[in-house]
Amino acid sequence: MHQSHPADSVVVDCDSCLVRSASACGDCVVTFLLGAPPAGIEIDAEEMAALDVLSEAGLTPPLRLVTPVAGPEIQAG
């Protein structure tokens, strides 16, 4: 199970999710619980731990959020 720290939180911004599509959103806990992708929500560490337990037990789908990761700048030569 994912170990979280009390200060950890996840900001779910469905508009910036890299896998946003009918198939990914349809099998995401955010859509499962809220009915549709929201403008944005914040899930704290305790809530995320509870969602992980529900998902691992097969009661809800997992969070499908995929966000871009900042990396080194690449310049064309």
PDB file of N, CA, C and O in Angstrom:
ATOM      1  N   MET A   1       0.835  -1.182   0.000  1.00  0.00           N
ATOM      2  CA  MET A   1       0.000   0.000   0.000  1.00  0.00           C
ATOM      3  C   MET A   1       0.874   1.237   0.000  1.00  0.00           C
ATOM      4  O   MET A   1       1.970   1.223   0.561  1.00  0.00           O
ATOM      5  N   HIS A   2       0.419   2.275  -0.603  1.00  0.00           N
ATOM      6  CA  HIS A   2       1.139   3.545  -0.728  1.00  0.00           C
ATOM      7  C   HIS A   2       1.276   4.213   0.638  1.00  0.00           C
ATOM      8  O   HIS A   2       0.279   4.416   1.329  1.00  0.00           O
ATOM      9  N   GLN A   3       2.488   4.552   1.025  1.00  0.00           N
ATOM     10  CA  GLN A   3       2.716   5.282   2.261  1.00  0.00           C
ATOM     11  C   GLN A   3       2.603   6.771   1.959  1.00  0.00           C
ATOM     12  O   GLN A   3       3.258   7.266   1.042  1.00  0.00           O
ATOM     13  N   SER A   4       1.792   7.480   2.708  1.00  0.00           N
ATOM     14  CA  SER A   4       1.641   8.909   2.482  1.00  0.00           C
ATOM     15  C   SER A   4       2.026   9.673   3.738  1.00  0.00           C
ATOM     16  O   SER A   4       2.047   9.123   4.839  1.00  0.00           O
ATOM     17  N   HIS A   5       2.322  10.915   3.556  1.00  0.00           N
ATOM     18  CA  HIS A   5       2.672  11.802   4.642  1.00  0.00           C
ATOM     19  C   HIS A   5       1.531  12.790   4.838  1.00  0.00           C
ATOM     20  O   HIS A   5       0.878  13.159   3.862  1.00  0.00           O
ATOM     21  N   PRO A   6       1.269  13.231   6.066  1.00  0.00           N
ATOM     22  CA  PRO A   6       0.136  14.121   6.322  1.00  0.00           C
ATOM     23  C   PRO A   6       0.104  15.369   5.445  1.00  0.00           C
ATOM     24  O   PRO A   6      -0.978  15.867   5.134  1.00  0.00           O
ATOM     25  N   ALA A   7       1.258  15.882   5.040  1.00  0.00           N
ATOM     26  CA  ALA A   7       1.282  17.094   4.227  1.00  0.00           C
ATOM     27  C   ALA A   7       1.039  16.814   2.746  1.00  0.00           C
ATOM     28  O   ALA A   7       0.837  17.746   1.969  1.00  0.00           O
ATOM     29  N   ASP A   8       1.056  15.537   2.345  1.00  0.00           N
ATOM     30  CA  ASP A   8       0.840  15.192   0.948  1.00  0.00           C
ATOM     31  C   ASP A   8      -0.605  15.451   0.555  1.00  0.00           C
ATOM     32  O   ASP A   8      -1.527  15.217   1.336  1.00  0.00           O
ATOM     33  N   SER A   9      -0.787  15.930  -0.653  1.00  0.00           N
ATOM     34  CA  SER A   9      -2.126  16.032  -1.221  1.00  0.00           C
ATOM     35  C   SER A   9      -1.988  15.904  -2.726  1.00  0.00           C
ATOM     36  O   SER A   9      -0.923  16.141  -3.295  1.00  0.00           O
ATOM     37  N   VAL A  10      -3.074  15.528  -3.348  1.00  0.00           N
ATOM     38  CA  VAL A  10      -3.105  15.385  -4.793  1.00  0.00           C
ATOM     39  C   VAL A  10      -4.144  16.359  -5.311  1.00  0.00           C
ATOM     40  O   VAL A  10      -5.297  16.326  -4.881  1.00  0.00           O
ATOM     41  N   VAL A  11      -3.749  17.222  -6.227  1.00  0.00           N
ATOM     42  CA  VAL A  11      -4.697  18.116  -6.876  1.00  0.00           C
ATOM     43  C   VAL A  11      -5.097  17.450  -8.176  1.00  0.00           C
ATOM     44  O   VAL A  11      -4.263  17.215  -9.051  1.00  0.00           O
ATOM     45  N   VAL A  12      -6.380  17.149  -8.297  1.00  0.00           N
ATOM     46  CA  VAL A  12      -6.888  16.490  -9.487  1.00  0.00           C
ATOM     47  C   VAL A  12      -7.486  17.552 -10.395  1.00  0.00           C
ATOM     48  O   VAL A  12      -8.542  18.115 -10.104  1.00  0.00           O
ATOM     49  N   ASP A  13      -6.808  17.813 -11.483  1.00  0.00           N
ATOM     50  CA  ASP A  13      -7.282  18.747 -12.500  1.00  0.00           C
ATOM     51  C   ASP A  13      -7.500  17.927 -13.762  1.00  0.00           C
ATOM     52  O   ASP A  13      -6.564  17.689 -14.526  1.00  0.00           O
ATOM     53  N   CYS A  14      -8.712  17.506 -13.974  1.00  0.00           N
ATOM     54  CA  CYS A  14      -9.018  16.612 -15.091  1.00  0.00           C
ATOM     55  C   CYS A  14      -8.659  17.239 -16.437  1.00  0.00           C
ATOM     56  O   CYS A  14      -8.343  16.518 -17.383  1.00  0.00           O
ATOM     57  N   ASP A  15      -8.703  18.577 -16.539  1.00  0.00           N
ATOM     58  CA  ASP A  15      -8.366  19.238 -17.797  1.00  0.00           C
ATOM     59  C   ASP A  15      -6.908  19.047 -18.191  1.00  0.00           C
ATOM     60  O   ASP A  15      -6.578  19.096 -19.376  1.00  0.00           O
ATOM     61  N   SER A  16      -6.024  18.827 -17.207  1.00  0.00           N
ATOM     62  CA  SER A  16      -4.607  18.663 -17.526  1.00  0.00           C
ATOM     63  C   SER A  16      -4.150  17.204 -17.487  1.00  0.00           C
ATOM     64  O   SER A  16      -2.963  16.930 -17.664  1.00  0.00           O
ATOM     65  N   CYS A  17      -5.069  16.267 -17.260  1.00  0.00           N
ATOM     66  CA  CYS A  17      -4.723  14.846 -17.210  1.00  0.00           C
ATOM     67  C   CYS A  17      -4.308  14.364 -18.599  1.00  0.00           C
ATOM     68  O   CYS A  17      -5.020  14.590 -19.577  1.00  0.00           O
ATOM     69  N   LEU A  18      -3.160  13.704 -18.680  1.00  0.00           N
ATOM     70  CA  LEU A  18      -2.633  13.260 -19.975  1.00  0.00           C
ATOM     71  C   LEU A  18      -3.402  12.099 -20.584  1.00  0.00           C
ATOM     72  O   LEU A  18      -3.300  11.871 -21.790  1.00  0.00           O
ATOM     73  N   VAL A  19      -4.160  11.365 -19.799  1.00  0.00           N
ATOM     74  CA  VAL A  19      -4.899  10.212 -20.324  1.00  0.00           C
ATOM     75  C   VAL A  19      -6.396  10.480 -20.416  1.00  0.00           C
ATOM     76  O   VAL A  19      -7.182   9.544 -20.564  1.00  0.00           O
ATOM     77  N   ARG A  20      -6.799  11.738 -20.331  1.00  0.00           N
ATOM     78  CA  ARG A  20      -8.225  12.077 -20.360  1.00  0.00           C
ATOM     79  C   ARG A  20      -8.860  11.582 -21.651  1.00  0.00           C
ATOM     80  O   ARG A  20      -8.497  12.005 -22.749  1.00  0.00           O
ATOM     81  N   SER A  21      -9.800  10.691 -21.491  1.00  0.00           N
ATOM     82  CA  SER A  21     -10.558  10.139 -22.614  1.00  0.00           C
ATOM     83  C   SER A  21     -11.781   9.450 -22.043  1.00  0.00           C
ATOM     84  O   SER A  21     -11.882   9.256 -20.832  1.00  0.00           O
ATOM     85  N   ALA A  22     -12.695   9.086 -22.900  1.00  0.00           N
ATOM     86  CA  ALA A  22     -13.907   8.418 -22.425  1.00  0.00           C
ATOM     87  C   ALA A  22     -13.568   7.132 -21.679  1.00  0.00           C
ATOM     88  O   ALA A  22     -14.180   6.833 -20.653  1.00  0.00           O
ATOM     89  N   SER A  23     -12.597   6.368 -22.184  1.00  0.00           N
ATOM     90  CA  SER A  23     -12.271   5.099 -21.535  1.00  0.00           C
ATOM     91  C   SER A  23     -11.535   5.305 -20.216  1.00  0.00           C
ATOM     92  O   SER A  23     -11.831   4.616 -19.240  1.00  0.00           O
ATOM     93  N   ALA A  24     -10.593   6.228 -20.162  1.00  0.00           N
ATOM     94  CA  ALA A  24      -9.846   6.459 -18.915  1.00  0.00           C
ATOM     95  C   ALA A  24     -10.727   7.120 -17.864  1.00  0.00           C
ATOM     96  O   ALA A  24     -10.714   6.713 -16.702  1.00  0.00           O
ATOM     97  N   CYS A  25     -11.482   8.122 -18.251  1.00  0.00           N
ATOM     98  CA  CYS A  25     -12.346   8.823 -17.286  1.00  0.00           C
ATOM     99  C   CYS A  25     -13.465   7.910 -16.786  1.00  0.00           C
ATOM    100  O   CYS A  25     -13.866   7.994 -15.625  1.00  0.00           O
ATOM    101  N   GLY A  26     -13.959   7.050 -17.652  1.00  0.00           N
ATOM    102  CA  GLY A  26     -15.021   6.138 -17.263  1.00  0.00           C
ATOM    103  C   GLY A  26     -14.578   5.113 -16.238  1.00  0.00           C
ATOM    104  O   GLY A  26     -15.413   4.534 -15.543  1.00  0.00           O
ATOM    105  N   ASP A  27     -13.278   4.879 -16.132  1.00  0.00           N
ATOM    106  CA  ASP A  27     -12.740   3.915 -15.173  1.00  0.00           C
ATOM    107  C   ASP A  27     -11.844   4.607 -14.149  1.00  0.00           C
ATOM    108  O   ASP A  27     -10.856   4.032 -13.693  1.00  0.00           O
ATOM    109  N   CYS A  28     -12.194   5.845 -13.790  1.00  0.00           N
ATOM    110  CA  CYS A  28     -11.429   6.613 -12.796  1.00  0.00           C
ATOM    111  C   CYS A  28     -12.311   6.836 -11.578  1.00  0.00           C
ATOM    112  O   CYS A  28     -13.513   7.064 -11.710  1.00  0.00           O
ATOM    113  N   VAL A  29     -11.718   6.771 -10.401  1.00  0.00           N
ATOM    114  CA  VAL A  29     -12.476   6.944  -9.168  1.00  0.00           C
ATOM    115  C   VAL A  29     -13.140   8.315  -9.095  1.00  0.00           C
ATOM    116  O   VAL A  29     -14.199   8.441  -8.481  1.00  0.00           O
ATOM    117  N   VAL A  30     -12.558   9.336  -9.694  1.00  0.00           N
ATOM    118  CA  VAL A  30     -13.157  10.671  -9.653  1.00  0.00           C
ATOM    119  C   VAL A  30     -14.514  10.647 -10.354  1.00  0.00           C
ATOM    120  O   VAL A  30     -15.502  11.136  -9.805  1.00  0.00           O
ATOM    121  N   THR A  31     -14.570  10.088 -11.549  1.00  0.00           N
ATOM    122  CA  THR A  31     -15.831   9.983 -12.271  1.00  0.00           C
ATOM    123  C   THR A  31     -16.783   9.038 -11.545  1.00  0.00           C
ATOM    124  O   THR A  31     -17.985   9.294 -11.478  1.00  0.00           O
ATOM    125  N   PHE A  32     -16.251   7.955 -11.007  1.00  0.00           N
ATOM    126  CA  PHE A  32     -17.060   6.979 -10.276  1.00  0.00           C
ATOM    127  C   PHE A  32     -17.773   7.633  -9.097  1.00  0.00           C
ATOM    128  O   PHE A  32     -18.958   7.386  -8.875  1.00  0.00           O
ATOM    129  N   LEU A  33     -17.062   8.462  -8.343  1.00  0.00           N
ATOM    130  CA  LEU A  33     -17.643   9.085  -7.153  1.00  0.00           C
ATOM    131  C   LEU A  33     -18.441  10.343  -7.459  1.00  0.00           C
ATOM    132  O   LEU A  33     -19.455  10.598  -6.809  1.00  0.00           O
ATOM    133  N   LEU A  34     -18.004  11.139  -8.437  1.00  0.00           N
ATOM    134  CA  LEU A  34     -18.630  12.434  -8.679  1.00  0.00           C
ATOM    135  C   LEU A  34     -19.545  12.460  -9.903  1.00  0.00           C
ATOM    136  O   LEU A  34     -20.286  13.425 -10.093  1.00  0.00           O
ATOM    137  N   GLY A  35     -19.505  11.422 -10.729  1.00  0.00           N
ATOM    138  CA  GLY A  35     -20.392  11.353 -11.882  1.00  0.00           C
ATOM    139  C   GLY A  35     -19.826  11.950 -13.147  1.00  0.00           C
ATOM    140  O   GLY A  35     -20.240  11.568 -14.242  1.00  0.00           O
ATOM    141  N   ALA A  36     -18.903  12.867 -13.035  1.00  0.00           N
ATOM    142  CA  ALA A  36     -18.276  13.491 -14.202  1.00  0.00           C
ATOM    143  C   ALA A  36     -16.988  14.147 -13.749  1.00  0.00           C
ATOM    144  O   ALA A  36     -16.852  14.508 -12.581  1.00  0.00           O
ATOM    145  N   PRO A  37     -16.037  14.306 -14.666  1.00  0.00           N
ATOM    146  CA  PRO A  37     -14.802  15.001 -14.282  1.00  0.00           C
ATOM    147  C   PRO A  37     -15.109  16.419 -13.797  1.00  0.00           C
ATOM    148  O   PRO A  37     -15.760  17.184 -14.508  1.00  0.00           O
ATOM    149  N   PRO A  38     -14.652  16.776 -12.603  1.00  0.00           N
ATOM    150  CA  PRO A  38     -14.913  18.121 -12.071  1.00  0.00           C
ATOM    151  C   PRO A  38     -13.900  19.129 -12.596  1.00  0.00           C
ATOM    152  O   PRO A  38     -12.958  18.777 -13.305  1.00  0.00           O
ATOM    153  N   ALA A  39     -14.111  20.382 -12.234  1.00  0.00           N
ATOM    154  CA  ALA A  39     -13.157  21.431 -12.590  1.00  0.00           C
ATOM    155  C   ALA A  39     -11.833  21.207 -11.872  1.00  0.00           C
ATOM    156  O   ALA A  39     -10.783  21.606 -12.376  1.00  0.00           O
ATOM    157  N   GLY A  40     -11.867  20.588 -10.729  1.00  0.00           N
ATOM    158  CA  GLY A  40     -10.654  20.288  -9.967  1.00  0.00           C
ATOM    159  C   GLY A  40     -10.999  20.017  -8.517  1.00  0.00           C
ATOM    160  O   GLY A  40     -11.866  20.672  -7.939  1.00  0.00           O
ATOM    161  N   ILE A  41     -10.318  19.052  -7.939  1.00  0.00           N
ATOM    162  CA  ILE A  41     -10.513  18.741  -6.529  1.00  0.00           C
ATOM    163  C   ILE A  41      -9.153  18.492  -5.902  1.00  0.00           C
ATOM    164  O   ILE A  41      -8.181  18.201  -6.599  1.00  0.00           O
ATOM    165  N   GLU A  42      -9.088  18.607  -4.594  1.00  0.00           N
ATOM    166  CA  GLU A  42      -7.855  18.290  -3.868  1.00  0.00           C
ATOM    167  C   GLU A  42      -8.148  17.143  -2.929  1.00  0.00           C
ATOM    168  O   GLU A  42      -9.096  17.192  -2.145  1.00  0.00           O
ATOM    169  N   ILE A  43      -7.327  16.107  -3.013  1.00  0.00           N
ATOM    170  CA  ILE A  43      -7.476  14.924  -2.177  1.00  0.00           C
ATOM    171  C   ILE A  43      -6.305  14.899  -1.211  1.00  0.00           C
ATOM    172  O   ILE A  43      -5.147  14.851  -1.628  1.00  0.00           O
ATOM    173  N   ASP A  44      -6.613  14.932   0.099  1.00  0.00           N
ATOM    174  CA  ASP A  44      -5.509  14.920   1.061  1.00  0.00           C
ATOM    175  C   ASP A  44      -4.996  13.501   1.266  1.00  0.00           C
ATOM    176  O   ASP A  44      -5.556  12.549   0.723  1.00  0.00           O
ATOM    177  N   ALA A  45      -3.942  13.363   2.040  1.00  0.00           N
ATOM    178  CA  ALA A  45      -3.268  12.078   2.225  1.00  0.00           C
ATOM    179  C   ALA A  45      -4.190  11.022   2.824  1.00  0.00           C
ATOM    180  O   ALA A  45      -4.164   9.869   2.395  1.00  0.00           O
ATOM    181  N   GLU A  46      -5.003  11.398   3.809  1.00  0.00           N
ATOM    182  CA  GLU A  46      -5.917  10.442   4.421  1.00  0.00           C
ATOM    183  C   GLU A  46      -6.983   9.975   3.431  1.00  0.00           C
ATOM    184  O   GLU A  46      -7.319   8.792   3.385  1.00  0.00           O
ATOM    185  N   GLU A  47      -7.509  10.906   2.643  1.00  0.00           N
ATOM    186  CA  GLU A  47      -8.505  10.543   1.633  1.00  0.00           C
ATOM    187  C   GLU A  47      -7.885   9.650   0.558  1.00  0.00           C
ATOM    188  O   GLU A  47      -8.515   8.701   0.091  1.00  0.00           O
ATOM    189  N   MET A  48      -6.653   9.961   0.171  1.00  0.00           N
ATOM    190  CA  MET A  48      -5.976   9.149  -0.839  1.00  0.00           C
ATOM    191  C   MET A  48      -5.735   7.737  -0.312  1.00  0.00           C
ATOM    192  O   MET A  48      -5.894   6.765  -1.050  1.00  0.00           O
ATOM    193  N   ALA A  49      -5.355   7.618   0.953  1.00  0.00           N
ATOM    194  CA  ALA A  49      -5.150   6.300   1.554  1.00  0.00           C
ATOM    195  C   ALA A  49      -6.461   5.514   1.563  1.00  0.00           C
ATOM    196  O   ALA A  49      -6.467   4.313   1.291  1.00  0.00           O
ATOM    197  N   ALA A  50      -7.574   6.189   1.875  1.00  0.00           N
ATOM    198  CA  ALA A  50      -8.879   5.518   1.874  1.00  0.00           C
ATOM    199  C   ALA A  50      -9.257   5.084   0.461  1.00  0.00           C
ATOM    200  O   ALA A  50      -9.776   3.984   0.272  1.00  0.00           O
ATOM    201  N   LEU A  51      -9.003   5.934  -0.531  1.00  0.00           N
ATOM    202  CA  LEU A  51      -9.292   5.563  -1.922  1.00  0.00           C
ATOM    203  C   LEU A  51      -8.440   4.379  -2.362  1.00  0.00           C
ATOM    204  O   LEU A  51      -8.916   3.507  -3.089  1.00  0.00           O
ATOM    205  N   ASP A  52      -7.181   4.343  -1.924  1.00  0.00           N
ATOM    206  CA  ASP A  52      -6.296   3.210  -2.248  1.00  0.00           C
ATOM    207  C   ASP A  52      -6.851   1.906  -1.675  1.00  0.00           C
ATOM    208  O   ASP A  52      -6.836   0.875  -2.348  1.00  0.00           O
ATOM    209  N   VAL A  53      -7.342   1.951  -0.428  1.00  0.00           N
ATOM    210  CA  VAL A  53      -7.903   0.757   0.202  1.00  0.00           C
ATOM    211  C   VAL A  53      -9.138   0.288  -0.565  1.00  0.00           C
ATOM    212  O   VAL A  53      -9.277  -0.904  -0.838  1.00  0.00           O
ATOM    213  N   LEU A  54     -10.028   1.205  -0.913  1.00  0.00           N
ATOM    214  CA  LEU A  54     -11.231   0.846  -1.664  1.00  0.00           C
ATOM    215  C   LEU A  54     -10.878   0.253  -3.027  1.00  0.00           C
ATOM    216  O   LEU A  54     -11.491  -0.720  -3.468  1.00  0.00           O
ATOM    217  N   SER A  55      -9.886   0.846  -3.687  1.00  0.00           N
ATOM    218  CA  SER A  55      -9.467   0.359  -5.001  1.00  0.00           C
ATOM    219  C   SER A  55      -8.832  -1.022  -4.905  1.00  0.00           C
ATOM    220  O   SER A  55      -9.149  -1.911  -5.695  1.00  0.00           O
ATOM    221  N   GLU A  56      -7.938  -1.203  -3.938  1.00  0.00           N
ATOM    222  CA  GLU A  56      -7.266  -2.494  -3.767  1.00  0.00           C
ATOM    223  C   GLU A  56      -8.253  -3.607  -3.411  1.00  0.00           C
ATOM    224  O   GLU A  56      -8.015  -4.775  -3.719  1.00  0.00           O
ATOM    225  N   ALA A  57      -9.361  -3.242  -2.762  1.00  0.00           N
ATOM    226  CA  ALA A  57     -10.389  -4.220  -2.415  1.00  0.00           C
ATOM    227  C   ALA A  57     -11.342  -4.488  -3.578  1.00  0.00           C
ATOM    228  O   ALA A  57     -12.222  -5.344  -3.482  1.00  0.00           O
ATOM    229  N   GLY A  58     -11.160  -3.747  -4.686  1.00  0.00           N
ATOM    230  CA  GLY A  58     -12.012  -3.931  -5.855  1.00  0.00           C
ATOM    231  C   GLY A  58     -13.360  -3.233  -5.750  1.00  0.00           C
ATOM    232  O   GLY A  58     -14.263  -3.516  -6.538  1.00  0.00           O
ATOM    233  N   LEU A  59     -13.511  -2.326  -4.791  1.00  0.00           N
ATOM    234  CA  LEU A  59     -14.782  -1.640  -4.600  1.00  0.00           C
ATOM    235  C   LEU A  59     -14.929  -0.392  -5.463  1.00  0.00           C
ATOM    236  O   LEU A  59     -16.048   0.013  -5.779  1.00  0.00           O
ATOM    237  N   THR A  60     -13.817   0.220  -5.843  1.00  0.00           N
ATOM    238  CA  THR A  60     -13.843   1.391  -6.722  1.00  0.00           C
ATOM    239  C   THR A  60     -12.696   1.262  -7.715  1.00  0.00           C
ATOM    240  O   THR A  60     -11.738   0.531  -7.466  1.00  0.00           O
ATOM    241  N   PRO A  61     -12.789   1.963  -8.831  1.00  0.00           N
ATOM    242  CA  PRO A  61     -11.636   2.007  -9.726  1.00  0.00           C
ATOM    243  C   PRO A  61     -10.549   2.884  -9.096  1.00  0.00           C
ATOM    244  O   PRO A  61     -10.836   3.671  -8.195  1.00  0.00           O
ATOM    245  N   PRO A  62      -9.311   2.754  -9.562  1.00  0.00           N
ATOM    246  CA  PRO A  62      -8.231   3.595  -9.026  1.00  0.00           C
ATOM    247  C   PRO A  62      -8.285   5.002  -9.615  1.00  0.00           C
ATOM    248  O   PRO A  62      -9.020   5.263 -10.567  1.00  0.00           O
ATOM    249  N   LEU A  63      -7.507   5.887  -9.043  1.00  0.00           N
ATOM    250  CA  LEU A  63      -7.326   7.207  -9.610  1.00  0.00           C
ATOM    251  C   LEU A  63      -6.478   7.047 -10.864  1.00  0.00           C
ATOM    252  O   LEU A  63      -5.364   6.529 -10.789  1.00  0.00           O
ATOM    253  N   ARG A  64      -6.978   7.478 -12.003  1.00  0.00           N
ATOM    254  CA  ARG A  64      -6.281   7.319 -13.286  1.00  0.00           C
ATOM    255  C   ARG A  64      -5.498   8.560 -13.689  1.00  0.00           C
ATOM    256  O   ARG A  64      -4.950   8.603 -14.790  1.00  0.00           O
ATOM    257  N   LEU A  65      -5.433   9.558 -12.836  1.00  0.00           N
ATOM    258  CA  LEU A  65      -4.774  10.823 -13.151  1.00  0.00           C
ATOM    259  C   LEU A  65      -3.315  10.617 -13.549  1.00  0.00           C
ATOM    260  O   LEU A  65      -2.553   9.975 -12.825  1.00  0.00           O
ATOM    261  N   VAL A  66      -2.935  11.155 -14.687  1.00  0.00           N
ATOM    262  CA  VAL A  66      -1.544  11.160 -15.141  1.00  0.00           C
ATOM    263  C   VAL A  66      -1.220  12.599 -15.502  1.00  0.00           C
ATOM    264  O   VAL A  66      -1.860  13.186 -16.375  1.00  0.00           O
ATOM    265  N   THR A  67      -0.230  13.165 -14.834  1.00  0.00           N
ATOM    266  CA  THR A  67       0.141  14.551 -15.097  1.00  0.00           C
ATOM    267  C   THR A  67       1.532  14.614 -15.707  1.00  0.00           C
ATOM    268  O   THR A  67       2.350  13.720 -15.493  1.00  0.00           O
ATOM    269  N   PRO A  68       1.801  15.674 -16.468  1.00  0.00           N
ATOM    270  CA  PRO A  68       3.135  15.799 -17.055  1.00  0.00           C
ATOM    271  C   PRO A  68       4.199  15.964 -15.975  1.00  0.00           C
ATOM    272  O   PRO A  68       3.959  16.579 -14.936  1.00  0.00           O
ATOM    273  N   VAL A  69       5.361  15.411 -16.235  1.00  0.00           N
ATOM    274  CA  VAL A  69       6.487  15.535 -15.327  1.00  0.00           C
ATOM    275  C   VAL A  69       7.477  16.509 -15.955  1.00  0.00           C
ATOM    276  O   VAL A  69       7.847  16.368 -17.121  1.00  0.00           O
ATOM    277  N   ALA A  70       7.896  17.486 -15.182  1.00  0.00           N
ATOM    278  CA  ALA A  70       8.866  18.446 -15.686  1.00  0.00           C
ATOM    279  C   ALA A  70      10.202  17.752 -15.896  1.00  0.00           C
ATOM    280  O   ALA A  70      10.642  16.978 -15.045  1.00  0.00           O
ATOM    281  N   GLY A  71      10.833  18.017 -16.998  1.00  0.00           N
ATOM    282  CA  GLY A  71      12.110  17.395 -17.296  1.00  0.00           C
ATOM    283  C   GLY A  71      13.077  18.414 -17.844  1.00  0.00           C
ATOM    284  O   GLY A  71      12.778  19.608 -17.889  1.00  0.00           O
ATOM    285  N   PRO A  72      14.220  17.951 -18.255  1.00  0.00           N
ATOM    286  CA  PRO A  72      15.211  18.877 -18.801  1.00  0.00           C
ATOM    287  C   PRO A  72      14.711  19.491 -20.113  1.00  0.00           C
ATOM    288  O   PRO A  72      14.032  18.843 -20.910  1.00  0.00           O
ATOM    289  N   GLU A  73      15.056  20.708 -20.296  1.00  0.00           N
ATOM    290  CA  GLU A  73      14.708  21.398 -21.534  1.00  0.00           C
ATOM    291  C   GLU A  73      15.543  20.841 -22.672  1.00  0.00           C
ATOM    292  O   GLU A  73      16.751  20.658 -22.525  1.00  0.00           O
ATOM    293  N   ILE A  74      14.924  20.577 -23.780  1.00  0.00           N
ATOM    294  CA  ILE A  74      15.634  20.083 -24.959  1.00  0.00           C
ATOM    295  C   ILE A  74      15.565  21.145 -26.033  1.00  0.00           C
ATOM    296  O   ILE A  74      14.478  21.579 -26.416  1.00  0.00           O
ATOM    297  N   GLN A  75      16.706  21.560 -26.516  1.00  0.00           N
ATOM    298  CA  GLN A  75      16.747  22.598 -27.549  1.00  0.00           C
ATOM    299  C   GLN A  75      17.240  21.990 -28.846  1.00  0.00           C
ATOM    300  O   GLN A  75      18.201  21.222 -28.873  1.00  0.00           O
ATOM    301  N   ALA A  76      16.558  22.354 -29.917  1.00  0.00           N
ATOM    302  CA  ALA A  76      16.989  21.873 -31.242  1.00  0.00           C
ATOM    303  C   ALA A  76      18.278  22.603 -31.610  1.00  0.00           C
ATOM    304  O   ALA A  76      18.435  23.799 -31.362  1.00  0.00           O
ATOM    305  N   GLY A  77      19.193  21.844 -32.208  1.00  0.00           N
ATOM    306  CA  GLY A  77      20.484  22.444 -32.547  1.00  0.00           C
ATOM    307  C   GLY A  77      20.600  22.880 -33.914  1.00  0.00           C
ATOM    308  O   GLY A  77      21.643  23.400 -34.310  1.00  0.00           O
TER     309      GLY A  77
END
